[in-house]
Amino acid sequence: MQKKQDIKTMTELDKIIIKYKNTPGMLLRVIEETQKLDPHKCLNHKTLEYIAKKTKTPVSKIYNIVTFYTFFNLKPQGKHSIVVCRGTACHTRGSRNLLDFLIKYFGFNEPAEGQQTSLTTNDKKFTLKTVACFGQCALAPVVEIDGNIYSRMNPEKLHKIIDPIIKKRKK
Ligand code: FES
């Protein structure tokens, strides 16, 4: 027997699918809105399978979309997000130092070389991620905190910005 929560989610998913039926970029919109339903902004396999079935799309295509766009998450996310740009312009202007500083600041384990960074604190309050480019290269290095872009960062500036934000939001 299906759980009440599953039925509620399926009903919500059906509504989203109907809303975007036959519109351009339908799959992207459906997946994006579906992700917003989850309290941890995360997509699980069951949900993606359901979307695939209802939209008559191969599950592999859904996964191609989800893994291509960095704003889709297959792991639970923290309430607040910090995203460090690791594109060429930001890299040459020191974004590795910013990432190292944040990894140390939150006490995360160093991700393996070449592995995409997506680290969440145990209390699920903060997620640290990287992105390939924000399209703000003239402002490099760039960090995004809860959707706000901070430009020409260095670890000292970053520390001054995040320390009060983090302390306030930890309460
Ligand atoms: S490389 Fe960082 S914004 Fe483009």
Backbone and ligand atoms as CSV (ligand in chain L), in Angstrom:
chain,resi,resn,atom,element,x,y,z
A,1,MET,N,N,0.832,-1.203,0.000
A,1,MET,CA,C,0.000,0.000,0.000
A,1,MET,C,C,0.868,1.255,0.000
A,2,GLN,N,N,0.447,2.250,-0.791
A,2,GLN,CA,C,1.234,3.476,-0.872
A,2,GLN,C,C,1.031,4.352,0.351
A,3,LYS,N,N,2.129,4.992,0.776
A,3,LYS,CA,C,2.042,5.867,1.939
A,3,LYS,C,C,1.322,7.153,1.547
A,4,LYS,N,N,0.672,7.755,2.556
A,4,LYS,CA,C,-0.067,9.003,2.344
A,4,LYS,C,C,0.834,10.077,1.725
A,5,GLN,N,N,2.081,10.162,2.242
A,5,GLN,CA,C,3.033,11.170,1.768
A,5,GLN,C,C,3.355,10.977,0.283
A,6,ASP,N,N,3.503,9.677,-0.121
A,6,ASP,CA,C,3.793,9.371,-1.525
A,6,ASP,C,C,2.650,9.846,-2.424
A,7,ILE,N,N,1.434,9.575,-1.985
A,7,ILE,CA,C,0.254,9.944,-2.785
A,7,ILE,C,C,0.187,11.472,-2.913
A,8,LYS,N,N,0.475,12.172,-1.789
A,8,LYS,CA,C,0.445,13.636,-1.808
A,8,LYS,C,C,1.483,14.156,-2.812
A,9,THR,N,N,2.688,13.567,-2.759
A,9,THR,CA,C,3.757,13.999,-3.667
A,9,THR,C,C,3.371,13.728,-5.117
A,10,MET,N,N,2.791,12.548,-5.360
A,10,MET,CA,C,2.392,12.208,-6.737
A,10,MET,C,C,1.331,13.170,-7.247
A,11,THR,N,N,0.397,13.529,-6.391
A,11,THR,CA,C,-0.639,14.481,-6.794
A,11,THR,C,C,-0.003,15.815,-7.147
A,12,GLU,N,N,0.952,16.241,-6.332
A,12,GLU,CA,C,1.628,17.511,-6.612
A,12,GLU,C,C,2.424,17.422,-7.915
A,13,LEU,N,N,3.062,16.289,-8.120
A,13,LEU,CA,C,3.827,16.089,-9.361
A,13,LEU,C,C,2.911,16.095,-10.581
A,14,ASP,N,N,1.769,15.439,-10.451
A,14,ASP,CA,C,0.809,15.429,-11.568
A,14,ASP,C,C,0.407,16.844,-11.940
A,15,LYS,N,N,0.178,17.673,-10.919
A,15,LYS,CA,C,-0.228,19.059,-11.175
A,15,LYS,C,C,0.869,19.808,-11.924
A,16,ILE,N,N,2.116,19.591,-11.512
A,16,ILE,CA,C,3.251,20.272,-12.165
A,16,ILE,C,C,3.363,19.813,-13.618
A,17,ILE,N,N,3.227,18.504,-13.822
A,17,ILE,CA,C,3.351,17.961,-15.187
A,17,ILE,C,C,2.246,18.516,-16.094
A,18,ILE,N,N,1.040,18.572,-15.569
A,18,ILE,CA,C,-0.082,19.120,-16.363
A,18,ILE,C,C,0.165,20.599,-16.671
A,19,LYS,N,N,0.668,21.322,-15.660
A,19,LYS,CA,C,0.911,22.767,-15.823
A,19,LYS,C,C,1.877,23.055,-16.992
A,20,TYR,N,N,2.893,22.201,-17.143
A,20,TYR,CA,C,3.912,22.482,-18.171
A,20,TYR,C,C,3.777,21.639,-19.436
A,21,LYS,N,N,2.724,20.840,-19.492
A,21,LYS,CA,C,2.522,19.958,-20.659
A,21,LYS,C,C,2.559,20.773,-21.959
A,22,ASN,N,N,3.320,20.272,-22.932
A,22,ASN,CA,C,3.436,20.900,-24.266
A,22,ASN,C,C,4.017,22.319,-24.252
A,23,THR,N,N,4.743,22.676,-23.208
A,23,THR,CA,C,5.410,23.989,-23.217
A,23,THR,C,C,6.905,23.775,-23.509
A,24,PRO,N,N,7.574,24.779,-24.105
A,24,PRO,CA,C,9.005,24.597,-24.388
A,24,PRO,C,C,9.799,24.407,-23.090
A,25,GLY,N,N,10.749,23.510,-23.127
A,25,GLY,CA,C,11.579,23.251,-21.938
A,25,GLY,C,C,10.797,22.594,-20.817
A,26,MET,N,N,9.737,21.853,-21.202
A,26,MET,CA,C,8.836,21.262,-20.221
A,26,MET,C,C,9.554,20.435,-19.149
A,27,LEU,N,N,10.466,19.557,-19.584
A,27,LEU,CA,C,11.123,18.674,-18.622
A,27,LEU,C,C,11.932,19.469,-17.587
A,28,LEU,N,N,12.679,20.458,-18.093
A,28,LEU,CA,C,13.482,21.280,-17.182
A,28,LEU,C,C,12.605,21.948,-16.139
A,29,ARG,N,N,11.512,22.517,-16.592
A,29,ARG,CA,C,10.613,23.228,-15.677
A,29,ARG,C,C,9.981,22.280,-14.658
A,30,VAL,N,N,9.577,21.110,-15.153
A,30,VAL,CA,C,8.957,20.131,-14.254
A,30,VAL,C,C,9.959,19.707,-13.175
A,31,ILE,N,N,11.181,19.415,-13.605
A,31,ILE,CA,C,12.179,18.937,-12.630
A,31,ILE,C,C,12.538,20.059,-11.655
A,32,GLU,N,N,12.667,21.276,-12.195
A,32,GLU,CA,C,13.012,22.415,-11.335
A,32,GLU,C,C,11.942,22.641,-10.269
A,33,GLU,N,N,10.689,22.619,-10.689
A,33,GLU,CA,C,9.614,22.856,-9.732
A,33,GLU,C,C,9.474,21.691,-8.749
A,34,THR,N,N,9.735,20.495,-9.239
A,34,THR,CA,C,9.671,19.319,-8.370
A,34,THR,C,C,10.723,19.422,-7.262
A,35,GLN,N,N,11.905,19.879,-7.644
A,35,GLN,CA,C,12.972,19.996,-6.641
A,35,GLN,C,C,12.575,20.947,-5.507
A,36,LYS,N,N,11.818,21.990,-5.884
A,36,LYS,CA,C,11.394,22.977,-4.873
A,36,LYS,C,C,10.429,22.372,-3.849
A,37,LEU,N,N,9.768,21.268,-4.220
A,37,LEU,CA,C,8.824,20.628,-3.296
A,37,LEU,C,C,9.538,19.986,-2.107
A,38,ASP,N,N,10.797,19.617,-2.348
A,38,ASP,CA,C,11.539,18.893,-1.313
A,38,ASP,C,C,12.147,19.867,-0.300
A,39,PRO,N,N,11.973,19.601,0.999
A,39,PRO,CA,C,12.519,20.530,2.006
A,39,PRO,C,C,14.044,20.662,1.941
A,40,HIS,N,N,14.713,19.644,1.378
A,40,HIS,CA,C,16.177,19.717,1.257
A,40,HIS,C,C,16.621,19.930,-0.190
A,41,LYS,N,N,15.704,20.454,-1.019
A,41,LYS,CA,C,15.984,20.799,-2.426
A,41,LYS,C,C,16.700,19.647,-3.148
A,42,CYS,N,N,16.144,18.468,-2.999
A,42,CYS,CA,C,16.801,17.260,-3.502
A,42,CYS,C,C,15.812,16.415,-4.317
A,43,LEU,N,N,16.330,15.773,-5.366
A,43,LEU,CA,C,15.504,14.903,-6.208
A,43,LEU,C,C,15.871,13.454,-5.918
A,44,ASN,N,N,14.872,12.619,-5.622
A,44,ASN,CA,C,15.219,11.220,-5.384
A,44,ASN,C,C,14.832,10.349,-6.582
A,45,HIS,N,N,15.344,9.143,-6.583
A,45,HIS,CA,C,15.174,8.245,-7.736
A,45,HIS,C,C,13.694,7.967,-8.031
A,46,LYS,N,N,12.943,7.730,-6.959
A,46,LYS,CA,C,11.525,7.401,-7.121
A,46,LYS,C,C,10.781,8.538,-7.842
A,47,THR,N,N,11.084,9.754,-7.434
A,47,THR,CA,C,10.441,10.925,-8.031
A,47,THR,C,C,10.826,11.056,-9.510
A,48,LEU,N,N,12.111,10.874,-9.796
A,48,LEU,CA,C,12.567,11.000,-11.186
A,48,LEU,C,C,11.963,9.904,-12.063
A,49,GLU,N,N,11.823,8.724,-11.498
A,49,GLU,CA,C,11.182,7.618,-12.240
A,49,GLU,C,C,9.727,7.947,-12.547
A,50,TYR,N,N,9.076,8.553,-11.562
A,50,TYR,CA,C,7.667,8.914,-11.731
A,50,TYR,C,C,7.516,9.954,-12.850
A,51,ILE,N,N,8.399,10.962,-12.848
A,51,ILE,CA,C,8.363,11.993,-13.898
A,51,ILE,C,C,8.599,11.341,-15.262
A,52,ALA,N,N,9.571,10.421,-15.312
A,52,ALA,CA,C,9.879,9.738,-16.566
A,52,ALA,C,C,8.649,8.997,-17.092
A,53,LYS,N,N,7.999,8.269,-16.190
A,53,LYS,CA,C,6.826,7.476,-16.584
A,53,LYS,C,C,5.696,8.388,-17.078
A,54,LYS,N,N,5.419,9.418,-16.303
A,54,LYS,CA,C,4.299,10.313,-16.635
A,54,LYS,C,C,4.539,11.146,-17.888
A,55,THR,N,N,5.811,11.443,-18.187
A,55,THR,CA,C,6.099,12.275,-19.366
A,55,THR,C,C,6.561,11.419,-20.560
A,56,LYS,N,N,6.521,10.094,-20.337
A,56,LYS,CA,C,6.942,9.139,-21.388
A,56,LYS,C,C,8.360,9.472,-21.878
A,57,THR,N,N,9.234,9.700,-20.909
A,57,THR,CA,C,10.626,10.039,-21.208
A,57,THR,C,C,11.518,8.953,-20.613
A,58,PRO,N,N,12.560,8.520,-21.327
A,58,PRO,CA,C,13.453,7.524,-20.708
A,58,PRO,C,C,14.088,8.085,-19.428
A,59,VAL,N,N,14.191,7.241,-18.406
A,59,VAL,CA,C,14.785,7.679,-17.130
A,59,VAL,C,C,16.209,8.219,-17.374
A,60,SER,N,N,16.910,7.589,-18.340
A,60,SER,CA,C,18.285,8.026,-18.611
A,60,SER,C,C,18.324,9.484,-19.068
A,61,LYS,N,N,17.315,9.898,-19.827
A,61,LYS,CA,C,17.267,11.292,-20.294
A,61,LYS,C,C,17.048,12.244,-19.100
A,62,ILE,N,N,16.195,11.819,-18.193
A,62,ILE,CA,C,15.936,12.641,-16.998
A,62,ILE,C,C,17.254,12.795,-16.217
A,63,TYR,N,N,17.972,11.684,-16.059
A,63,TYR,CA,C,19.250,11.742,-15.321
A,63,TYR,C,C,20.283,12.585,-16.063
A,64,ASN,N,N,20.254,12.545,-17.400
A,64,ASN,CA,C,21.178,13.398,-18.166
A,64,ASN,C,C,20.939,14.863,-17.825
A,65,ILE,N,N,19.692,15.244,-17.739
A,65,ILE,CA,C,19.343,16.639,-17.429
A,65,ILE,C,C,19.788,16.979,-16.009
A,66,VAL,N,N,19.426,16.117,-15.079
A,66,VAL,CA,C,19.696,16.383,-13.663
A,66,VAL,C,C,21.199,16.471,-13.368
A,67,THR,N,N,21.969,15.646,-14.063
A,67,THR,CA,C,23.408,15.666,-13.787
A,67,THR,C,C,24.134,16.741,-14.604
A,68,PHE,N,N,23.491,17.231,-15.667
A,68,PHE,CA,C,24.129,18.277,-16.478
A,68,PHE,C,C,24.047,19.643,-15.794
A,69,TYR,N,N,22.895,19.962,-15.253
A,69,TYR,CA,C,22.708,21.286,-14.644
A,69,TYR,C,C,23.063,21.243,-13.156
A,70,THR,N,N,23.975,22.158,-12.764
A,70,THR,CA,C,24.461,22.104,-11.375
A,70,THR,C,C,23.408,22.521,-10.348
A,71,PHE,N,N,22.334,23.177,-10.797
A,71,PHE,CA,C,21.322,23.581,-9.809
A,71,PHE,C,C,20.376,22.445,-9.428
A,72,PHE,N,N,20.517,21.279,-10.068
A,72,PHE,CA,C,19.741,20.125,-9.615
A,72,PHE,C,C,20.585,19.320,-8.627
A,73,ASN,N,N,19.911,18.805,-7.610
A,73,ASN,CA,C,20.630,18.098,-6.547
A,73,ASN,C,C,20.109,16.679,-6.370
A,74,LEU,N,N,21.039,15.741,-6.299
A,74,LEU,CA,C,20.662,14.356,-6.015
A,74,LEU,C,C,20.958,14.009,-4.552
A,75,LYS,N,N,21.506,15.013,-3.837
A,75,LYS,CA,C,21.772,14.814,-2.408
A,75,LYS,C,C,21.062,15.916,-1.632
A,76,PRO,N,N,20.614,15.638,-0.394
A,76,PRO,CA,C,19.952,16.688,0.392
A,76,PRO,C,C,20.857,17.904,0.580
A,77,GLN,N,N,20.273,19.084,0.436
A,77,GLN,CA,C,21.032,20.328,0.536
A,77,GLN,C,C,20.772,21.027,1.871
A,78,GLY,N,N,21.747,21.840,2.264
A,78,GLY,CA,C,21.574,22.643,3.462
A,78,GLY,C,C,20.597,23.775,3.198
A,79,LYS,N,N,20.124,24.374,4.288
A,79,LYS,CA,C,19.164,25.471,4.167
A,79,LYS,C,C,19.804,26.655,3.427
A,80,HIS,N,N,21.065,26.878,3.678
A,80,HIS,CA,C,21.776,27.990,3.044
A,80,HIS,C,C,22.859,27.444,2.116
A,81,SER,N,N,23.048,28.150,0.995
A,81,SER,CA,C,24.054,27.647,0.058
A,81,SER,C,C,25.173,28.664,-0.179
A,82,ILE,N,N,26.375,28.118,-0.312
A,82,ILE,CA,C,27.549,28.923,-0.638
A,82,ILE,C,C,28.176,28.260,-1.860
A,83,VAL,N,N,28.290,29.017,-2.947
A,83,VAL,CA,C,28.801,28.437,-4.190
A,83,VAL,C,C,30.043,29.208,-4.633
A,84,VAL,N,N,31.128,28.468,-4.802
A,84,VAL,CA,C,32.393,29.074,-5.231
A,84,VAL,C,C,32.578,28.775,-6.715
A,85,CYS,N,N,32.864,29.808,-7.493
A,85,CYS,CA,C,33.102,29.597,-8.917
A,85,CYS,C,C,34.509,29.039,-9.123
A,86,ARG,N,N,34.587,27.967,-9.922
A,86,ARG,CA,C,35.885,27.351,-10.212
A,86,ARG,C,C,36.215,27.446,-11.694
A,87,GLY,N,N,35.591,28.396,-12.386
A,87,GLY,CA,C,35.905,28.616,-13.796
A,87,GLY,C,C,37.303,29.199,-13.953
A,88,THR,N,N,37.749,29.290,-15.197
A,88,THR,CA,C,39.134,29.708,-15.462
A,88,THR,C,C,39.456,31.081,-14.881
A,89,ALA,N,N,38.595,32.066,-15.154
A,89,ALA,CA,C,38.881,33.431,-14.670
A,89,ALA,C,C,38.960,33.449,-13.144
A,90,CYS,N,N,38.038,32.782,-12.497
A,90,CYS,CA,C,38.039,32.763,-11.029
A,90,CYS,C,C,39.213,31.944,-10.494
A,91,HIS,N,N,39.516,30.864,-11.190
A,91,HIS,CA,C,40.639,30.029,-10.760
A,91,HIS,C,C,41.945,30.827,-10.797
A,92,THR,N,N,42.152,31.553,-11.903
A,92,THR,CA,C,43.422,32.292,-12.024
A,92,THR,C,C,43.491,33.433,-11.013
A,93,ARG,N,N,42.349,33.823,-10.501
A,93,ARG,CA,C,42.363,34.892,-9.484
A,93,ARG,C,C,42.147,34.361,-8.064
A,94,GLY,N,N,42.416,33.093,-7.886
A,94,GLY,CA,C,42.505,32.564,-6.523
A,94,GLY,C,C,41.286,31.887,-5.939
A,95,SER,N,N,40.373,31.359,-6.773
A,95,SER,CA,C,39.176,30.746,-6.178
A,95,SER,C,C,39.487,29.457,-5.421
A,96,ARG,N,N,40.622,28.807,-5.754
A,96,ARG,CA,C,41.001,27.586,-4.997
A,96,ARG,C,C,41.218,27.934,-3.516
A,97,ASN,N,N,41.844,29.107,-3.287
A,97,ASN,CA,C,42.080,29.531,-1.904
A,97,ASN,C,C,40.762,29.767,-1.163
A,98,LEU,N,N,39.773,30.300,-1.902
A,98,LEU,CA,C,38.465,30.558,-1.283
A,98,LEU,C,C,37.807,29.239,-0.889
A,99,LEU,N,N,37.898,28.276,-1.802
A,99,LEU,CA,C,37.305,26.963,-1.536
A,99,LEU,C,C,38.003,26.305,-0.341
A,100,ASP,N,N,39.325,26.356,-0.334
A,100,ASP,CA,C,40.086,25.760,0.780
A,100,ASP,C,C,39.718,26.420,2.103
A,101,PHE,N,N,39.585,27.741,2.061
A,101,PHE,CA,C,39.221,28.469,3.275
A,101,PHE,C,C,37.859,27.981,3.807
A,102,LEU,N,N,36.873,27.848,2.888
A,102,LEU,CA,C,35.520,27.451,3.310
A,102,LEU,C,C,35.484,26.002,3.799
A,103,ILE,N,N,36.250,25.137,3.151
A,103,ILE,CA,C,36.311,23.730,3.576
A,103,ILE,C,C,36.824,23.663,5.015
A,104,LYS,N,N,37.838,24.466,5.280
A,104,LYS,CA,C,38.412,24.505,6.627
A,104,LYS,C,C,37.436,25.156,7.614
A,105,TYR,N,N,36.827,26.230,7.184
A,105,TYR,CA,C,35.894,26.984,8.034
A,105,TYR,C,C,34.770,26.090,8.541
A,106,PHE,N,N,34.217,25.274,7.646
A,106,PHE,CA,C,33.103,24.401,8.035
A,106,PHE,C,C,33.572,23.039,8.552
A,107,GLY,N,N,34.871,22.785,8.473
A,107,GLY,CA,C,35.417,21.517,8.968
A,107,GLY,C,C,35.068,20.340,8.072
A,108,PHE,N,N,34.904,20.581,6.768
A,108,PHE,CA,C,34.603,19.476,5.847
A,108,PHE,C,C,35.870,18.681,5.552
A,109,ASN,N,N,35.681,17.433,5.149
A,109,ASN,CA,C,36.803,16.651,4.625
A,109,ASN,C,C,37.061,17.125,3.199
A,110,GLU,N,N,38.313,17.151,2.835
A,110,GLU,CA,C,38.714,17.571,1.479
A,110,GLU,C,C,38.096,16.616,0.454
A,111,PRO,N,N,37.337,17.131,-0.560
A,111,PRO,CA,C,36.813,16.204,-1.576
A,111,PRO,C,C,37.956,15.645,-2.432
A,112,ALA,N,N,37.756,14.445,-2.941
A,112,ALA,CA,C,38.800,13.820,-3.765
A,112,ALA,C,C,39.033,14.655,-5.018
A,113,GLU,N,N,40.276,14.644,-5.503
A,113,GLU,CA,C,40.647,15.413,-6.702
A,113,GLU,C,C,39.728,15.029,-7.865
A,114,GLY,N,N,39.221,16.031,-8.560
A,114,GLY,CA,C,38.371,15.775,-9.721
A,114,GLY,C,C,36.912,15.513,-9.359
A,115,GLN,N,N,36.629,15.314,-8.071
A,115,GLN,CA,C,35.260,15.035,-7.640
A,115,GLN,C,C,34.503,16.360,-7.504
A,116,GLN,N,N,33.246,16.383,-7.964
A,116,GLN,CA,C,32.464,17.607,-7.860
A,116,GLN,C,C,32.198,17.924,-6.391
A,117,THR,N,N,32.371,19.189,-6.033
A,117,THR,CA,C,32.198,19.555,-4.630
A,117,THR,C,C,30.731,19.828,-4.312
A,118,SER,N,N,30.201,19.106,-3.356
A,118,SER,CA,C,28.878,19.386,-2.806
A,118,SER,C,C,28.906,18.842,-1.389
A,119,LEU,N,N,29.189,19.735,-0.448
A,119,LEU,CA,C,29.381,19.318,0.935
A,119,LEU,C,C,28.351,20.001,1.827
A,120,THR,N,N,27.705,19.215,2.675
A,120,THR,CA,C,26.655,19.765,3.538
A,120,THR,C,C,26.988,19.498,4.998
A,121,THR,N,N,26.782,20.511,5.837
A,121,THR,CA,C,27.069,20.339,7.267
A,121,THR,C,C,26.103,19.305,7.856
A,122,ASN,N,N,26.523,18.658,8.934
A,122,ASN,CA,C,25.694,17.611,9.530
A,122,ASN,C,C,24.328,18.121,9.985
A,123,ASP,N,N,24.287,19.389,10.388
A,123,ASP,CA,C,23.000,19.941,10.831
A,123,ASP,C,C,22.127,20.394,9.658
A,124,LYS,N,N,22.597,20.138,8.428
A,124,LYS,CA,C,21.864,20.466,7.193
A,124,LYS,C,C,21.565,21.961,7.069
A,125,LYS,N,N,22.411,22.776,7.662
A,125,LYS,CA,C,22.171,24.222,7.545
A,125,LYS,C,C,22.916,24.845,6.368
A,126,PHE,N,N,24.102,24.319,6.044
A,126,PHE,CA,C,24.909,24.938,4.997
A,126,PHE,C,C,25.412,23.898,3.996
A,127,THR,N,N,25.323,24.277,2.710
A,127,THR,CA,C,25.917,23.442,1.658
A,127,THR,C,C,26.935,24.278,0.901
A,128,LEU,N,N,28.108,23.710,0.718
A,128,LEU,CA,C,29.178,24.350,-0.049
A,128,LEU,C,C,29.302,23.622,-1.378
A,129,LYS,N,N,29.183,24.387,-2.466
A,129,LYS,CA,C,29.278,23.783,-3.801
A,129,LYS,C,C,30.212,24.587,-4.688
A,130,THR,N,N,30.558,23.996,-5.814
A,130,THR,CA,C,31.325,24.733,-6.814
A,130,THR,C,C,30.499,24.793,-8.100
A,131,VAL,N,N,30.833,25.767,-8.940
A,131,VAL,CA,C,30.151,25.903,-10.221
A,131,VAL,C,C,31.220,26.186,-11.274
A,132,ALA,N,N,30.923,25.879,-12.532
A,132,ALA,CA,C,31.927,26.053,-13.598
A,132,ALA,C,C,32.087,27.508,-14.003
A,133,CYS,N,N,31.035,28.286,-13.976
A,133,CYS,CA,C,31.139,29.732,-14.288
A,133,CYS,C,C,29.796,30.384,-13.991
A,134,PHE,N,N,29.833,31.545,-13.349
A,134,PHE,CA,C,28.601,32.282,-13.080
A,134,PHE,C,C,28.276,33.251,-14.220
A,135,GLY,N,N,29.206,33.369,-15.179
A,135,GLY,CA,C,29.019,34.354,-16.239
A,135,GLY,C,C,29.314,35.763,-15.742
A,136,GLN,N,N,30.092,35.855,-14.682
A,136,GLN,CA,C,30.453,37.161,-14.097
A,136,GLN,C,C,31.972,37.259,-14.029
A,137,CYS,N,N,32.625,36.787,-15.093
A,137,CYS,CA,C,34.078,36.622,-15.054
A,137,CYS,C,C,34.843,37.921,-14.770
A,138,ALA,N,N,34.296,39.062,-15.206
A,138,ALA,CA,C,34.984,40.340,-14.970
A,138,ALA,C,C,35.074,40.649,-13.474
A,139,LEU,N,N,34.236,39.978,-12.691
A,139,LEU,CA,C,34.206,40.230,-11.236
A,139,LEU,C,C,34.964,39.161,-10.450
A,140,ALA,N,N,35.713,38.332,-11.153
A,140,ALA,CA,C,36.380,37.182,-10.526
A,140,ALA,C,C,37.380,37.597,-9.439
A,141,PRO,N,N,37.542,36.740,-8.429
A,141,PRO,CA,C,36.787,35.507,-8.195
A,141,PRO,C,C,35.445,35.781,-7.507
A,142,VAL,N,N,34.472,34.966,-7.888
A,142,VAL,CA,C,33.087,35.193,-7.474
A,142,VAL,C,C,32.593,34.073,-6.549
A,143,VAL,N,N,31.838,34.490,-5.520
A,143,VAL,CA,C,31.197,33.530,-4.610
A,143,VAL,C,C,29.731,33.937,-4.490
A,144,GLU,N,N,28.846,32.942,-4.501
A,144,GLU,CA,C,27.419,33.234,-4.317
A,144,GLU,C,C,26.976,32.691,-2.966
A,145,ILE,N,N,26.351,33.546,-2.171
A,145,ILE,CA,C,25.839,33.096,-0.875
A,145,ILE,C,C,24.335,33.347,-0.850
A,146,ASP,N,N,23.563,32.275,-0.726
A,146,ASP,CA,C,22.092,32.355,-0.753
A,146,ASP,C,C,21.573,33.214,-1.900
A,147,GLY,N,N,22.165,33.030,-3.064
A,147,GLY,CA,C,21.677,33.723,-4.256
A,147,GLY,C,C,22.280,35.104,-4.479
A,148,ASN,N,N,23.067,35.614,-3.533
A,148,ASN,CA,C,23.711,36.922,-3.718
A,148,ASN,C,C,25.149,36.735,-4.173
A,149,ILE,N,N,25.521,37.494,-5.221
A,149,ILE,CA,C,26.868,37.389,-5.777
A,149,ILE,C,C,27.817,38.345,-5.055
A,150,TYR,N,N,28.955,37.803,-4.642
A,150,TYR,CA,C,30.011,38.627,-4.024
A,150,TYR,C,C,31.238,38.541,-4.941
A,151,SER,N,N,31.743,39.727,-5.332
A,151,SER,CA,C,32.810,39.748,-6.337
A,151,SER,C,C,34.183,40.052,-5.739
A,152,ARG,N,N,35.210,39.767,-6.565
A,152,ARG,CA,C,36.616,40.028,-6.233
A,152,ARG,C,C,36.936,39.624,-4.790
A,153,MET,N,N,36.623,38.389,-4.524
A,153,MET,CA,C,36.796,37.867,-3.166
A,153,MET,C,C,38.232,37.429,-2.885
A,154,ASN,N,N,38.598,37.525,-1.615
A,154,ASN,CA,C,39.790,36.844,-1.121
A,154,ASN,C,C,39.374,36.247,0.221
A,155,PRO,N,N,40.154,35.354,0.795
A,155,PRO,CA,C,39.702,34.686,2.018
A,155,PRO,C,C,39.371,35.657,3.150
A,156,GLU,N,N,40.118,36.754,3.271
A,156,GLU,CA,C,39.855,37.721,4.350
A,156,GLU,C,C,38.487,38.385,4.162
A,157,LYS,N,N,38.238,38.846,2.918
A,157,LYS,CA,C,36.952,39.490,2.630
A,157,LYS,C,C,35.806,38.495,2.847
A,158,LEU,N,N,36.029,37.275,2.382
A,158,LEU,CA,C,35.005,36.240,2.498
A,158,LEU,C,C,34.703,35.950,3.968
A,159,HIS,N,N,35.739,35.879,4.764
A,159,HIS,CA,C,35.572,35.630,6.193
A,159,HIS,C,C,34.730,36.724,6.839
A,160,LYS,N,N,35.035,37.983,6.477
A,160,LYS,CA,C,34.283,39.113,7.035
A,160,LYS,C,C,32.814,39.069,6.628
A,161,ILE,N,N,32.537,38.579,5.422
A,161,ILE,CA,C,31.143,38.525,4.955
A,161,ILE,C,C,30.405,37.345,5.585
A,162,ILE,N,N,31.035,36.184,5.564
A,162,ILE,CA,C,30.272,34.997,5.997
A,162,ILE,C,C,30.177,34.858,7.513
A,163,ASP,N,N,31.170,35.340,8.235
A,163,ASP,CA,C,31.144,35.139,9.681
A,163,ASP,C,C,29.843,35.649,10.329
A,164,PRO,N,N,29.472,36.927,10.115
A,164,PRO,CA,C,28.215,37.385,10.717
A,164,PRO,C,C,26.987,36.655,10.160
A,165,ILE,N,N,27.008,36.336,8.866
A,165,ILE,CA,C,25.845,35.637,8.266
A,165,ILE,C,C,25.684,34.278,8.924
A,166,ILE,N,N,26.786,33.567,9.022
A,166,ILE,CA,C,26.746,32.210,9.581
A,166,ILE,C,C,26.327,32.265,11.050
A,167,LYS,N,N,26.912,33.179,11.812
A,167,LYS,CA,C,26.569,33.254,13.245
A,167,LYS,C,C,25.086,33.573,13.417
A,168,LYS,N,N,24.594,34.510,12.631
A,168,LYS,CA,C,23.179,34.903,12.727
A,168,LYS,C,C,22.275,33.734,12.367
A,169,ARG,N,N,22.623,33.016,11.307
A,169,ARG,CA,C,21.747,31.956,10.807
A,169,ARG,C,C,21.868,30.664,11.583
A,170,LYS,N,N,22.918,30.544,12.378
A,170,LYS,CA,C,23.087,29.309,13.178
A,170,LYS,C,C,22.092,29.310,14.340
A,171,LYS,N,N,21.644,30.511,14.723
A,171,LYS,CA,C,20.766,30.625,15.905
A,171,LYS,C,C,19.400,30.048,15.615
L,1,FES,S1,S,34.906,31.951,-14.301
L,1,FES,FE1,FE,34.011,32.621,-12.468
L,1,FES,S2,S,32.370,33.834,-13.124
L,1,FES,FE2,FE,33.214,33.071,-14.948
